[in-house]
Amino acid sequence: MNIIKKSAVSQIGYEFIEKIFLPKGKNEYHLRFQQYTTKQYKALTSEQIIVLKNNHNISDNWNNITVSKKFNPALVKNCRFFGVIRIGELQEICHEFHDFTMPVGIYNSTIISCDIGDNVCIDNVNYMSHYIIENEAMLVNVNELATTEKARFGNGILKEGEEDESQRMIIEVCNENGGRFIVPFDGMLAGDAYLWSKYRDDDALLNSFKKLTENKFDKQRGYYGRIGARTIIKNCRLIKDTNIGSDAYVKGANKLKNLTINSDAERKSQIGEGCELVNGIIGYGCRIFYGVKAVRFIVASHSQLKYGARLINSYLGNNSTISCCEVLNSMIFNAHEQHHNNSFLCASLVMGQSNIAAGATIGSNHNSRSADGEIIAGRGFWPGLCVSLKHNSKFASFTCISKGDYSYELNIPIPFSLISNDIKNDHLVVMPAYWFMYNMYALSRNAHKYQDRDKRTEKIQKIEFDFLGPDTINEIFDALLILKGLQPNEKDEAEITGWENSKRKIVVIKINQSINAYKKMIELYAGNQLLELIKKKNIQSFNELKKSLPLKNKRTQWINIGGQLIKESEVVRLKNNIKSNKINSWDKVHQFYIAQGENYEKDKSAHAFASLLELWNITSSAFTAEFFNKLMKETLSTKSWINDQVLETRKKDHTNPFRKMIYDNQVEMDKVLGKLESNSFITEQHKEFEKMKKEIRQLIKKWKLS
């Protein structure tokens, strides 16, 4: 290795440190980068070299080792050094993490061309090459820790000399044939991944996405890997081409290769025993442990993979958990739960707030002609126990699917519905508005749960957690159009076609009840949004409210972009601006998300008002104080009904004789389940209702509407 003059490259935080010649006969050479620093290093003194040699250390060239002013050579023992090495302060202190304690120093290790920060603990690292080890990191019992000169750290980029697209790392989401592949990069949000995977008919847009990604990174080879400050790595076999942030904890991993593991003091990531992770990006605050296998993947911040889960060619959104199961070729938005060993999810777009039950097989290709099918599920997707679904299938938001083998493709456009098989009569049964009529406890509790569990510190995308949003309200209007066109019999049922790719009957049940429930929800949505608008803008009268509402208003279409609801017209504008180079970086795409989030409440209230006008078939000018008074009363009535439904649906678990038979007496049952009247969520819902009731009554009195 020949030393060349250091040339600072401050914009990327590295500096040229050495050149490595290619095999004999070639005139080219590769540059290696180390961290750029203003810290002063000096050559070893002869006394320091003597101490190092007496401690059984060797070097190919002691002149290549530079150290900081407070370097203590007595704390370096039984090591071999090769290449250009910089070492920071070493003091006679220990670092402790839980019950794990290590003395500061470098012991029993082979180190090649590395930067080593202040007061690190390194012991028994058999091979460490081209890494930056930041201050106070602890490394013990690592077989190999190395960075190659073409390291990409999980990003889908090409380096100098690489022109063949087959060398680019991609993630084949949503479809097993790779037709919806995305190019991963550190910081990729669910919205980015969705846009890239969805609009495959727009070559100019796809090329722009690739350009935005390429522009994020330097094509030069030779970047060092990084282990962040205070990060602990112990008892690991292979860590290669991997960047790890600060304050991470990596224990017992088998193989970590071509990764970025984001972590910091506020959002600590953890990688545990037996994990094998290759070609991926891991967000802040993630936990991955106990035998996980993941290849070509992105796990967004504050998510978990555990207990032998397999995640391959997939994107997993924020605040999600996958455990004990297999997920392939899927795009999953935020707040996904999948905990059971025998569940399988393949080639699916799942748009958030979802739960996959035990025995569910979503998207098995065993019963189709080729591996190019897809499943699309709106947010709130809940397939039940032992549900088997076939490609291609599509489901509206908050679809619940009852246990069964669904042997035909499905296209269910009705939100909040329950899908079931009538085995005896061999027909498909769809109950619209099921969640509203029979399971308000779960629906309402989940909305609060997702909000409470959103641990993101950088909320670039504003996620909608309420089950009533512009997306679901639009689906409800579509459902009403369908249901009103049916002619129900005396059982309030009717047959329909086109929802299943079969010749058997499809029966829609409880049609009139569903229509009434849907109408209530639209009114509740409008009432809630107008109340929020009044509070936010401190509106003092109905006339002032009327002036704040758009005179010309039509219900707009919205798209779920990675969990963030954005007007379709704004998505079109975004795509055009990307193609025209007005938006020329992923940072600017993210700024677009932020701007949309800032406008969301205003746009949502306009959508809610337009929805109400459409439901009541009136114009905005016809929306009088009397209509507003009616809306407030309907809102309060529906909220009261929901409050009662939440209690009633939960009460079933406390009164069902087949639940009670487990317990000898009521006291035992209360100790195990908790008392119904002590349920914190039910109590919270009751308080919310009482607060709304008080606010509406005060408003009606103040505005003299009664």
N, C-alpha and C positions, 0 to 999 in steps of 0.2 A: 504494500500500500504506500502510495506516495502522497505526502502532504502538499496541499496547494494553499494558496493565500485565501484566508477567510473573507467571504464577500457577503455582507448582511443582506438578507431578503426579509425585511421587517414586515412586509405586508402579509406574509404567510407564516411568520413566527419561526422561521428556520434560517439557517445559514449554511453555505457550502463548507464542508469540513474535510473531505478527502475525495480523491478520485481513485477509482478501481479500474485497472486496465482489463480489457477483455482478453480472451485467449490469444496466444502468440500469433502474429501475422495480421492482426487487426489494429487499426490506428485509433479506433474510437475508445472512449472511456465513459463510464457512468459517474455521475456526481451523487454523493451521498449528502443528505441534509441532517443537521442536528438543530436543536432549538437555538433560536436567537436570544441572546441574553446580554445584559450590560454588566453582569457579575464578573469580577476580576478573577482570573485563574493564573496560577504561576507554575513553573516547572518544579518538579520534585527536587528538594535539596539532597545533597549526598548523604546527609544524616537520615533523612526520611527513607531513602532507598535502602540504606543499611538496615533500618528497622523492618522494612517490608521484606527484605530477603531473609532476615533472621526469623521472621514469622512464616517462613516457607511459602512466600509468594514469588511468582516468576512473571516476567514480561518479555515479549519479543523485542521491545524497545522502550526502556524506561523514559526516554525523552518524549514519547507520545502520550504520556500520562501527565495531565495538569490538574492541580488541586486548588481549593480555596484556602484562604488564610487560616481558618480554624480546622483544617484537616488534621486528624490524629492518626498517624500510620499504625499505631499500636492496636487499632480496632479493625485492622485488615489482616486476615490470617488464612493461610492455605488456599490461596486463589491464584488463578492464571489469567493474565491480562494480555490481550492482543489488539492491535490497532489503536486508533485515537480515542482516548478515554478522558472524561472530565469528572472529578469527584468533588462534592461539596463538603460542608462541615460534617465532622463526626465527633460527637461528644459522648462522654461516659454516662449515658442515661439509658433507660428502657422505655419501650412503648408497650401499652397494654390495651387489648380489646377483649371485653368480657373477661374470660378466664385465660386468655392467651397473652403471654408476655414474651417479648424478645428484646435482647440488648441491641443498641445501635451498633452498626458495624457491617463489614462485608466478610463473610466466612465461607470457606469450602465451596467456592464457585468458580466457573469459567466465564469470563466476561470479554466480549469482543465489541469494540467500537460503540461504547455507550456513554450517555450522560447520566450521572448519578447525583441526585439532589442532596439536600442537607438532612442529616440525621436519619438516614434510611436504615432498615434492618434487612439484610440479605444473607441467607444461609442455605447452603446446599442447593443452589441453582446450578444444575449440571451444565447448562449451555444457555447463555444469554447474549444475544447478538443484536446490535443496532436498535437499542431501545433507550428512551428517555424515561428515567425513573425519577419521579418528582418527590418533593420533600416529605419525609416521614412515612413513606411507603414501607410496607412489610412484605417480604417475599421469602418463603421457606418451602423447601422440598418441591421444587419445580424441575421436571425433567428437561424441558426445552421451552425457551422463551425467545422467539426470533422474529425478525422482520426481513422479508426479502426485498430486493430492489424494485420489484413491480407491485408492491403492496397497494391495495385499493381500500382496505379497511371497510369492506362491505358495500362500497359505492359502485354503481354500474357504469364505470368509466373505462376508457381505453388510454393506455399510456403510450409514450413515444415509441414508434416502431410497430405499433399494433394497429393495423388497418382493417382486419377481418372482424366483422360484426359478431362472428361466432365466439370471439374471445370476450365479448361483453357479458357481464353477469346480469341476468334478467330474472324477474319473478313472474311466473305464468299463472296469474290470478284468473278466477271466474270460469276458466275453460281449460280442459286438459290438453287441448291441441296447441296451446300457446298463442292463440289468435288475439288474446287480450293482454299480452305481456306488458309489464311496466318496468322501467329502469329505476332501481332504488337509489336513494341518496339519503344521507344523514339529514334529518329534519323533515322528511317526507310526511305530510299529513294525510289523513284519510281522504280529504277532499282532493288532494293532488292525485293520489292513486286512483280514485274513482274517475276523475276527469280523463286520465290517461287510458284507463281500461275501457271506458264507455264509448267514446266518440271515435270509433275505429274507421268510420267512413270519411274522416277529415284528415287526409295525409298532411296538409299544411300545418294543422294543429299538432299532430303527432311529431312532426319534424321540429316544430318549435319547442315542444316539451323536451325533446332530446338535446336541443341546443341550450336550453335553460340549464339542464343538468350538467352538460359538458362545461359550461361557463362557470359553474360553481367550484371547479377543481382545476388544479395545475396538472398538465399532462406529463411533466417531468417525472422521471423515476427517482427512486432513492430516498423517499421520506422515511424517517425513523418512526417506529411505533411509540406509543406513550402509555405509561402507567401513572395515573393521576395521584396527586398528593393524598396521603393517608389511606390509600387503597391497600387492602390486605389480600394477598394471594398465597394460598398454602395447599400443599398436597395435590398438586395438579400435574398432569402428564405433558400435554402439548398446548402451548399458546403461540399462535403464529399469525403474523399480519393482523394484529388486533390492537385497536386503541381502546383504552379503558379510562374512564373519567375518574374524578377524585372521589374518595370516601366509599368506593365500591368494596364488596366482599366476595371473593371468589375462592371457593373451597371444594377440593376434590373433583374438579372437572376433568373429564377424560380428554376432550379435544375442543379447543376454541380456535377457529381459523377464519380469517378474512371477515372480521367483525368490527363494528363500532359499538361499544357498550357505554352509553351515556349515564353519567352519575355525578352528583355533587353533594355538598354537605346537607342541603335541604331535601334532596331527592335521591336517596342512596339506592343503588341497584345491587342485586345479589344473584350470584350464580352458584349453585350447589352441587352436591355429589352426583357423579355419574353422568353429567350432561355432555352432550356432543353437539356443538353448534357450529355451523359452517355457512358462510356467505349470508350475513345478515346484519341488520341494524336493530339495536335494542334501545328503547327510549329511557328517559329518566324514571327512576323509582320503580323499576321492574324487578320481579323476583322469578327466577327460573331455577328449579332445583329438582333433585331426585329422579335422575335417569331420563331427562327430556332429550329428545332428538329433534333438531330443527335444521332445515336446509333451505336456502333461498327464501328468506322471510324478512318481514319487518314486524316487530312487536312495539306498538306505540306506548307512550309513557303510562306508568302506574298500572301495568298489566302483569298477569301471572301465567306462567307455564309450569306445571308441576306433575309429579307422580307418573312419570313415563309417557307424558303426552308427546305426540308426534305432530309437528307443524311443518309442512313442506309446500313451497311455492305459494305462500299465503301472506296476506296482510291482516294483522290483528289490531283492532282499534283500541283507543284509550280505555282504561278502567275495566278491562276484561279479564276473564279467567278461563283457561283451558286446562283440563286435568284428565289424566288417565284415558285419553282417547286419541283418535286420528283425524286430522284436518288437512285436506289436500286442495291445492288450486282454488283457494277461496279468498274472497274479499269481505272482511268483516268490519263493520263500523263499531262505534263505542258501546260499552256496557254489555258485552256478550258473556254469557255464562254457559259453560259446558263441562260438566264435572264427572261424567260416568265412563267407565272403562270401555263399555260396549257401544258407545255412540260413534257415529261416523259422519263426517261432513265433507262433501266433495263438490268441486266445481260450482260453487254457490256464491251469490251476492246476498249477504245478510245485512240489512241496513240499520242495525243497532237495537239495543234494548231487548235482546233476544235470549232465549233459554232453550238449550237442546237437551231433551230428557234421555234417560237410560234406554238403550236398545234402539234408539232412533238411527235410521240409515237414510241420510239425506243426500240424494244424488247418486246412488249406486248405478254404475253403468252395466251391471250384469244382465239387465233386461233390455238393453238398447243395442242398436246396430254398430255404433262407433263411439269413441271417447271424445265427443265434441258437444255434449249436451250441457245445459246450464239450468240452474234454479235461481229465481229472483224472489226475494222475500222482503217486503216492506218492514219498517221498524216494528218492534213488538212481536216478533215471530216466535211462537211457542208450539212446536210439535211435541205431542205427548209421548208417553211410554211406547216403545216398540213401533213407532211410526216408520214406514218405509215409503219413500217418495221417489218418483221416476223423473228423469230429465225428459223433455223440458217442462218445467212447471213455474207458475208465477202466482204470487199471493199478495193481496192488499195488506195494508198495515194492520197490526194486531190481529193476525189470524192465529187461532188456536186449532190444533188438529188432534182429534181423538185417536186413541190407540187403534192401529190397523195397518193392513198392507194395501196401499193404494197403487194398484197395478197399471193405472193409466195416467197420462199427462193431465195436469190440472191447471186451470186458469181461473182463479177466484178473485173477482174484482170488488168484492164486498168487504169493507173493513170491519174489525171487531167481531168477526164471525167465528162460529164453531163448525168445523168440518168433521163429519163422521161417516162411517160405513154402516149401512143397514144390511147386515150379513144375511138375515133371514129372507128379506125381500130383494136382495142384490141391487141396491141402488145407493147413490150418494145423497147425503143429507147435509144441507147448509142452513144454519141458524144465524141470520144476521143479528147484529147488535147483542150478541151473546154476553159479552163482557159487561155491558151496561145493565142487563137484566138479571144476571146471575153471579157475577164475580167482581163487583165494584171494589171490594176490599183489596183484592190483589192488584187491580188496575190502578187504584189510587195510591196504594202503598208503594208500588213499583216506581211511580213517577217521583215520589219523595225520595225513595231509596237511591235512585240513579243520581239525583241532584246531590244528595248527601255524600255519595261515594265518588263524586267527581273531584279527584285530588290534583288535577292539573294546576300548576302555578302559572303557566303561560297559556291562557285561553284564547289562542289565536282564532280558532273556530268557535263560534257561539252555538252550542249544542241545544236543541230543543228537547226537553225531557217530558214536558206535559203531553199527555195522550191526545189532547185537543190542540192541534196546531194547524197551520195553513194546509199542510199536506193531507192530514187525516180529514179535515173539514171538506176539502175538495173531493176526497174519496167518498165521503158521506153523501155529498150532492150527486155524485155519479151513481151511488147505490140507490138513492131515492128515485132517480129517474128510472132505474131498472125495476125496482120493486113496485112503483106506481103503475108500471105497464103490465103487471101480472094480474091475473083474475083468481084470487084465492077461493078455495072451496069452503064448506062449512067448518072445516078444521083449521082454517086460516093457513092453508098450504097451497102451493102451486108447483107445477113442473116447469123446468126451464131447460134450454139446450145450450151447448157451446162451452160449458165450464169444465167438461171432462171429455177426453178423447176416447169415447166409447159409445156404444149403442144403448147402454142401460139408462134408466131414469135418473134424473137429478131433481130432487125435491127440495124446495125452499119452504121453511116452516116459520110460523109465528110472524107472518108478514106485516099485519097491521100493528102488532106490538112493536115490531122493529122500526116501522116508519115513525111511530110516535116517539120512541126512544131517540132515534136519530134527530128528529126535529128539536127535542128538548136539548140535545147536546149542542146543536148549532146556536140556539138561543143562549145557552149557558156560556158558550165560547164568546159570543158577542157581548153579553153582559159583563163577563169578567174583563174583557179587553177595554170596554168603555169605562168601567170602574177604575182600572189601572191608569187609563189616560187622564181621568178626572183627578186622581191623586197625584200623578206625576206632574201635571201642569197646573195643579191647584186651581182648577176651574170652579168658578163661583156661581154659575147659573146655567140653565139649560141653553139660553141664547149663546152664551160663551162657548158651551160645548158644541153647539150646532156650527158655530164659526170655525171651530178647530177641525171639523170633519170635512172631507172632500165633497164638493157639490156634485161633481161627476165622478162616479165611482163604480167600477166593475170588478167582480171577483177575478183575481189574477191566478195564474198557474205558478206552482212552486216546484222546486226539485230538491231532493235530499242529497246534498253534496258532502258526503262523508260525515253525516250527522247534523250538518248545518243546513237549515232550510233557506234557500235563496230563490228569489223570483226568477222564473224562466227567462224573462227579458234581460235580467242582469247577467245570467249565465251566458247568454248569447253575446252580450257586450264584452264579457271577459274573454271569451274565445276569440272574438274579432280583434281585440286589443293585443292578445298574445300573438296572433298571426301577423298583425301589422307592426309588431315590435314596439308598440307603445308600452306594453308590459314585457320587460326584457330580462326578468330574473324571477326566481321562485320567491324571493323576498317580497317582490312587488305583487305577486299572486297572493301571498299571505296578507299583505296590506289590504288587498281587495276583500279578503275574508273579514278582516277586522272592520273595515268600513261598512260592509254589509251587516255585521253584527251590531254596529252602533246604530244603524238605521232600522234594525229588525223590529223593535217594539212599535215604532211609528208605522212601518209597513204592515205589521201584523194587525194593528188596530184598524187600519184602513181596510184590510182584507176582512176582518171580522164584521165591520160595519156593512161592507158590500154583501157579505154572506147573509146578514140579517135582512137587508133590503130585498135580496133575491128570494129568501124564504118567505117573507111576508108579502112579496110581490108589490112593493111600493117604491117610489122614487125617494131620493134623498130629501127633496123639498117637502115631501109628504110626511117625513119623519118628525112628528110633532112631540110636544111635551107629554101628551097623552100616550103616544106610542112608547116614549121613553119610560114612563111610569109603568106601563104594561110590561116592558122588558125587565125592569127591576123586580117586579113581582114574580115574573116567570123565572128569573135567575134565582131568586131566593127560594122559590118553590122547588126548583130542580136541585139546588144545593141541599135543601132539607131532605129531599128524596135520596140523594147520594149519601148523605150522612146516615140515614136510616138503613140504606142498602149495605153500606160498609159494616154497620153493626150486625145486620141480619146475616150476611154471608159469613162473617167470622163466628157468629153465635152457633152456626151449624156444627162447628168443631167442638163446642162445649155441650151441646144437647143431643147429638147423634148417639143413640144407644150403642152402636157398634164402636164408637170412640170411648164411651163411658165404661163399657164392660171391662176394660183393661184395669180399672181402678176399683179398689174396695169401697172407697167412700169419696165424698166431694173434697175433703181436705187433701187427700192424696192427689187427686186430679188437679186441684189448684196449685199444689206445690210443684207438680211436674209442668203443667201448661201455663201456670199463672192465671190469676182471676181475670175474667172477661172485662170487668169494669176497670181493671188496672192496666189494660193494654194501652201502651203509650201512643201508638198510632191512632187508635180510635179516640183516645182523649184529645189528641192533637187535632183530629178532624172536627171533633165537636167544638173545640175552641175556635177553629177557623170559621165554622158556620156561625157561631155566636158573634164573632167579630164582624162577619159580613152582614149579618142581620142588623146589627147596631149601626154600621156604616150606611146601609141602604135606608133605614128608617130616618136617620139624621139627615141624609141627603134629600129624601122626599119632603121632609118637614121644612128644611132650609130653603129648598127651591119651590116650596108651596105647590107640590104636584098632586097631593091627595085631595 
